[in-house]
Amino acid sequence: MPYAVRKRDSKFVVINKNTGKVKGTHPSRAKAESQMRLLYHVEAGGKLTRTKKGK
């Protein structure tokens, strides 16, 4: 699915371009783009891993 980052008011949203559904809202473009990369990664069969902050 294609995703896009759009600015709404003072926040950045990740949307599905086909459905218009908002997948997440973020305070910065960088965080929104990070979520978008994650969505593409998972769709391509990638796995989620958790890391502790600061490591």
N, C-alpha and C positions, 0 to 999 in steps of 0.2 A: 504494500500500500504506500502511496506517496504521502509524505508528511511535509509540513511547512511551518516556519516560525513566523508569527505575526505579532505586531505590537498592538495592544489594546489598552487604552488609557496609559498608565505608567508601568504596565506589566507586559510580559512576553508570553504568548500562548503557543503551544504545539498543537496543530490541528491536522486531522486527516483530510487531505484535499478532496477526496472522493465524497465523503459524507458530511464534511464540515464539523464533525464531532471534535470537541476540545479534549485532548489527551493529557494536558497538564498546563499549569500556570506557574510562571517563574518571575523573580524580581530582576533577572538579567538575561540578556540574549545568550550569553555563554552557557548558562544553566539550561536554558530551553534547547539549545543546540546539542548539549550533552544528552538530554532526554531523547531527542530525535535520533541521535546516533545509536542509543541503546535500543530504541524501537526497531530500527533497521537491523541491528545485530541479532535481536531475538527472532525476528521474522526470517532471517537467513539461516536459522537453526543454531545460533549461538546460545551459550548457557550464561545464566546470571551467576556471578560470584560476588560475595560480600567481602569487603576489606575494612579493616578498622581505620578510622580517621587517624592521621598522623603517621601512618606507616607507608 
